[in-house]
């Protein structure tokens, strides 16, 4: 589903219906200096990793540090996964609507960490080392996941900022009404409670976005104080998703699975050993088939979520455009306008989150086909 005409990502040329509030956390704008800031782009992650990731650079020169590099990737993902899981639990207990966002990203990080862990497990138990390009692929998977999660947080920070602005106006209005005798202390307390909850939620999102950005910058060998901007995640390639030949990919995934390859090449002498190897091969192939099937099912689910989010966003956009016309005609209070704007940005953030989830699901499926990402092992 195409993005509605006139609506672009905040990184665009200024045709957005509302100001781009994300830039303050994505690149730390500093006046004219921001025009020369370097940026990390999704399509250039592999090159950035090869040029800047210290572990990967050393591996191309000498693969003795290979295992340590994978362990570092896994540690990064597990640390961020645990952080997000804690955030999700805290948000759920406080009634914060961002609980599902934290949980979704924690699951994404867990799945990617599982794939990295499985490769680390294979590398430490197998005699032969993986090729350098396989290592680069795994680094890329990690960077893609971190970048995707960061951008999801960034979009929701923008929506959260506007919601805090709207709730601040509601609270101020409640105070004025209380002074005029048309609102009770309970009304004021309720407005203040909502504002405090949203402010705390926003601060949590900001902290998580900053943490993910630091992890990504460190991974590509850039200073966390370099003022580097994080580019946007591309739109889902719906044509590529629709053209998937699952049966052909299933065969490729099984044949590319390192577990299947290692099992097939296990030495066996005698009927008993042959039978045991045949059974082990069947089990490894079954695991690989289940893994690619799960990735395909997740892709289908993310596609459905994306389409639903697109329809909801288009409806929200029309409502917001009507809101703008009413505001320009003087038919709307500032408080109502701010709340409507906050609702629109929330819908847009949901649409962008669904878009990025779909991109991540497709990437994960492609990694499964290539044998780079294998679920399980945690």
N, C-alpha and C positions, 0 to 999 in steps of 0.2 A: 504494500500500500504506500503510495507516494505521500510525501509531506505536502500539506496544503500550500497553495500558491501564496507567495509573500512571506512564508515562515521558514526561517533557517536556523541553524545552530547559532548560539551566541558568538561563535568565533567569526561570524560572517561580517558583511560590510555595513551593517547598521539598518537592515530592513526589518528588524524584529519589532513586534508590537510593543514590547516593553524594553527598558534598558537592560544591558547585559551586566548582571550583578556578580556573575561567577568570576569575572576577570580579576577581582580583588583577591581571590584565593588561588587562582590558577597560575598567576604569574607575578603577583605582588607589584602591580603597576607603580612606576616611579616617574610620572611625568613623561618628558620627551625620551628618557632613557629606555622606556618600555618599547619604543619603536625598533630598537636594535637587539632586543632579547632573543636568545636562542630558544628554540622550541623542540620538544620531543614529539615526533609524529608517529602515529601507529604503524604506518607502512615502512618506516625507517628503523624500527626497533632492532632488527637483526644486525644492521650495519652499526648502530650505536653500541650494541652489546659487544660485537667483535672488536670495535675500536676502543671502547672504554671500560668494559667489564674486566677487572684485573685478573680474576680467576680464569675467564675464558681466554684472554690474551695469552696468559702463561701456558694454558693447555695447548694452544696452537703451536707454541714453541716446545713445550715439554708436557706430556699428558700425565705426569706423576701426581699433579694436584687435582686430577679429575674428580676423585671421590669427595674431596673437601669442598669443591665447588657445588656439587649436588647437595651435599649436606647443608651448605649455606642457603641454597634455594629453599630447601625443605624447612629449615629453621625460620626463614622469613615468613613463609606461608602459614606455618603452624602458629607463629607468634601473632600474626594478623588475624588468623582464624579464631584463636582464643580471645583476642581482644574484641572481635565482632560478636562472638557468642556471648561474652559478658555484657556488651552493649545491648544486645537483643533481649537478654534476660532482664536487665535493668529497665529497658524501655517497656517491656511487657508488664512488669510489676507496677510501673508508674502510669500505665495507660497511654504511653506514647505511641502514636501511629507509625513511627519509623521502625518499630520492632521487626516487621516483615522485611524491610529493606536491609537491616543488619543481618537477619537470618539468611536471606537470599545470597548475600555476598559472602557470608561465612561458609555456606554450602558450596559456593563456587570455588572458594579458596581451598576448602577441604578436598573437593574432587581433584583439583589440580595438584594439591599436595600429595594426594594418594598416588597419582601418576608419577610424580617425581620420586616418591618413596619406593615405588615398585622398581623404578629404574635404578635407584641407589642400591636396593636389595640385590638386584640382578648383577650389578657391577661388582659388588663386594663378594658375591658367591661364585661368579663365573671367572674362568681363567682368561678369557679373551676380553679385551676392552672394547667399548663402543667406539664408533667412528667419531671424528671431530664434528661432523655435521649433525650427528645425532645429539651431541652435547649442545651445539648451537640451537637446535630445535627446542631442547628442554629449557634452555635459558629464555628463549623467545616465548614459550608457553607461560613461564612465570611472569615475565614482563607484561605480556598481554593481559593476564589476569589482574595484576596490580594496577595497570593503567585503566582497565575497564572499571574496576571497583572505585578507583579515585574519581573518575568522571561521573559515576553514579552518585557518589557523595556530593560532588560539586554541584550537580544539577539540583539536588535536594536542598543544599545549602541556600541556593538562590531562592527556591520556593519558601524555605523556612524564614529567610530574612524578610520577605514580603509579608508573611503571616505574622511575624512578630510586630512589624510595622502596623498591620491592621489591628491586631489585638491591643497594641499600645493606644491606638485611637479609640478603641472600644472602652478601654479602661479609663481614659481621660474623659470620655463622654459620660461614663457612669459616675465619675467624681462630680462632674458638672450637674448632672441630674440629682445627685444626692444633696448637693448644696442648694438646689432649687426645690428640694422636697419631693421630687418625682421618682426617686430611686432609693432603695433601702441599703443598709450597710451590708446585707447579705448579697445584694446585686453587685456591689462594689467588690466584695471579697471574692465572689465567683469570677468576676472579670480579671481580678489580680491573679487568681489561681491559674486560670487558663494562660495568662501572659507568662507567668513564671514557668509553667510546664513547657511551653513552646520555646521560651528563651533557653532553658536548660537543654532541651532537645537540639536546638540550633547549635549551641556550644559543643555538644557531643559530636554532631555531624562535622563541625569545623575541625575539631581535634582529630577525628578519624581521617578526614580528607588530608590534613597536614601530615599525618603519620604515613599514609599510603604514598603520598608524594615523596616524602623523605626516603622511603624504601625503594621507590622506583629510581629516583635520582642516584642513590647510592649504588644500585645495581648496574646502571649504565656508566658509572664512573664519574658522575658530576657532583659538585659540591652542593650541599643542601642550601647554601647561602648564595648560589649562583644566579638566582632570579630567573631560572629557566621556566618557560611556559610549558604546560602539558597540552598537547593538541587534542582534538576531538576524536572520538571513535567513529569509524565510517558507518554509514547506513547499512543495514543487512542486505546482502545480495540475494534477493528473493528468487531471481532467475536460477542462480546456482543451487539454491536450496531445493527449488521445485524440480530441478533436473537430476537430483540424486538417484542413482541406481543402487538401491540398498543391497540387492543380492550380489552384485559385482563388488561392492565395497566390503561386504561381509567376508567374501573370499580373500580380498586383499588384506583386511584387518587380521584375519587368522594367519595368513602366510607371513605377515610382517611382525607378528607378535614375537617378542624376544623369548617369552616363556615357551611358546610353541617351537620356535627354531631351536632353542637349547635342548628341549625334550626330544625332538626328532633326531638330533645329532648325538644323543646319549649312546655311549658304547654298550653293546649287548652281545653276549655270547651264550648260546644255549637256549633251549626252548623256553625255560622259565623266565630268563632275562628278556627274551623277545616279547613274551606275553606281558610282562610288567611294563616294558617300554611302550607297547601298543596301548595299554590301559592308561598310562601316564599321558601319552600323546592325545588320546581321546579326551581326557579330563582338561588338558591345557587348551585344546581346540574349543571345548565346550565353554570354558571360562572366557576365552577370547570372543566367541560368538555372543555370549551373554553381555559382555562389556560393550560391544559395538551396537547391540540391540538396545541396550539401556541408553546409550548416547543418542541413538536415532529417536527413541521415544521421548527423551528430554527435548530434543530439537523440535519435534512435532508439538509438544506442549508449549514451548517458548514461542513458537510461531503463532499458535492460537492466542496466547496472552498478548503478543505484539499486535495482532489484528484488532483485538478487543480494545487495547489501549489507544490505537490509532482512531478508532471510531469515537471513543470517549473524548479524545483530544479534539477532534473536528467539531464535536458538539460544544465543547468548552470554548473553542475559538470563536464560534459563532455567537455564543452567549457573551463572550468578552467584547467582541466588536460592537454588539448591541449596547453593552454597558458603556463603552467609550462614547457612542453617539448620545446616549442619555446624559452622560456626564458633561459633554460639550454643550448640551442644550440647557444645562443648569437644572436638570430634573433629578439629580442624585446627590446625596450628601457625600462628603469626603470619606466618612467612615464606611459607608456602603460601597463606595467605589474601591477603596483599599481592600476590603474583604473580597469583592469580586475579582480584583486583580490577583489576590493571593490564591483564590480558588483556581483561576486560570493557570497560574504558574505551577500549582500543585499537579494539575492535570498534565501540563507539559512535561514536568519532571517524571511523572509516571510513564508517559509515552516514551521519553528518552531512556528511562530505566529499562523498559520492556524491549526497546530497540537494542540496547547494549547487551541485555541478557540473551537476545536471539543471536547476536554476533558471537558472543562467548560460546553459546551452545553449538553453533556451526563450526567454530574453530576447534572446539573440543572433539566434535565428530570427525573432523578432518585429521586431527592428531591421532585419533583412534585408528583410522584407516591406515595411516602411515606407520602405526606401531610405536609411536612416540609416547602416547599417553595410554596407560593401562590402569583401569580402576582396581581398587582393592589394596591391601597391604597395610592398612592402618588398624 
